[in-house]
Amino acid sequence: MKKIKIAFFVTHPIQYFSPFFKELNKNPEIDLTVYYFSDETTKIFEDKEFNKKIDWDINLLEGYNFEFLKNNSLIPTINKPPFGLINFSIFEKIKKDKLDIVLIHGWNYVSHWIVFLICFFRKIPVILRSEMPVSQEFKKSKIKLFFKKMILKKFLFKKISAFLAIGKENYNFYLYYGVPASKIFFAPYAIDNDRFHEMFDLYKNSKEKIKKDEGFGKYNKIVLFVGKLIPKKNPIDLIKAFNMINNKDFALIFVGEGKSRLDIERNIKENSLKNIFITGFVNQLELWKYYIISDLFILPSGIGETWGLVVNEAMNFKLPVIVSDTAGCSLDLVIDGVNGYKFKEGDIKDLSEKISLVLSDENKVKKMGEESLKIIKRYSYENAIKGFTKSIYYVNNYSR
């Protein structure tokens, strides 16, 4: 049987995407090539939000076919949308490869639009994957929404053959912009659950030892934040909420780096907070130890947090989670009172009360953690691939 020839266009290698491409490539009916607009993350690179040079410690290019396209931008970087990625060779690749279907993630760069326009002109079906949650649309200005409706609803989405929804908010985003439900396929936003849960199984009985080795042995409970220390993540809100609890047996650990670090350090110093710590950037293969020693994970992010894959990571370590109602994953991954709580973004008192509610009961911490693991098993590469495969089958057989 002839394989379906597919090109997947992505901005750059991403630590969460690469293992997924490897799994998708195992499908015997698909001939997949991933085209990257930039190779920036395959070497030591300057991450604008982490505010430091990053060198990933996992292989981002293993197990699937890929090609880097020459970036013709005058400001060649993933940090400057929309003009940081402009790849003129896209036309030649699409023409030469005689593609059956094109998959594309997002629409933020010039290169995305080059792909769209060429495919529309050559009548090649396009499947679109994006991350946008509908709830964040309602927080944007009327002018911005007007132009988005003109571009997305009136033009782009009318020409797309199928859509991949990473979660409920993203599904509703497509509906909001006029996409028929029949064209939307659920492909949950996932991480390499097997890798993270393997680390949990390996070290779950060594929690107290690791806790002591890392210098946190005297604390009864540990609250964890993992991510870029930037304003949209609202780290100062978390400090204020944690400080309201005023329990010296609890510690708050920020694992990450970014431009808000100075603000965090200033807040810690001004309020003489002895039980709040910043580790700095921690690479992928070392993250596990902070999840292992923690009792509760919190993501207090605001607008711009289209999902929050660190929540997926935490749930693989049987952690209860507290997530702002603005974060894209909150509707999918957090069931109030079951595996954690959602809180109203920016409401310090609400966040503080929910931290206390979880940590005041050891049995609740354990039970919520078990529920987290049950929930996150549904948000797997396996289920994401099912969604991708259904969309490909639909396009290949019905939408042409």
Number of C-alpha atoms within 10 A of each C-alpha: 5 7 12 17 16 20 24 19 22 20 23 21 22 14 18 14 17 21 20 20 23 17 14 22 19 13 13 10 13 16 19 25 19 23 21 20 29 23 18 17 18 17 11 12 15 16 16 13 16 20 17 15 13 17 14 18 11 13 12 20 18 12 16 19 15 18 14 16 17 17 20 16 15 10 14 18 21 20 14 13 15 15 18 21 27 26 21 17 15 20 14 9 14 18 12 9 12 12 18 19 22 23 23 22 16 16 20 14 18 18 26 22 16 17 21 22 15 15 21 14 8 11 13 19 23 25 23 22 21 18 21 23 28 21 18 18 16 10 11 11 9 11 9 11 14 10 12 15 17 13 13 17 18 14 12 16 18 13 18 18 23 27 28 27 27 26 25 17 24 24 23 19 21 24 16 14 18 15 20 13 13 9 18 23 24 21 25 23 22 22 23 19 19 13 13 22 20 14 18 20 12 10 16 18 11 13 18 14 14 18 19 13 10 12 10 20 15 12 16 14 21 22 22 23 26 25 21 22 28 20 17 14 24 18 23 22 20 22 19 17 21 24 19 15 14 11 14 14 11 20 20 24 19 24 20 19 22 19 16 21 22 12 15 19 15 12 15 19 11 9 10 10 15 11 19 19 17 16 12 16 21 17 15 12 13 10 16 21 18 24 28 23 25 24 25 26 27 26 26 28 26 20 18 15 21 21 25 20 16 16 25 27 24 30 29 29 26 29 30 31 32 25 26 26 22 26 25 30 26 25 19 16 24 24 18 15 14 16 27 29 24 25 22 15 20 19 13 19 17 14 27 20 15 18 22 15 15 23 19 12 10 11 11 18 21 17 16 25 24 19 19 27 21 15 17 22 17 14 22 19 24 17 17 22 20 16 21 24 18 17 23 26 13 17 19 15 9 9 12 10
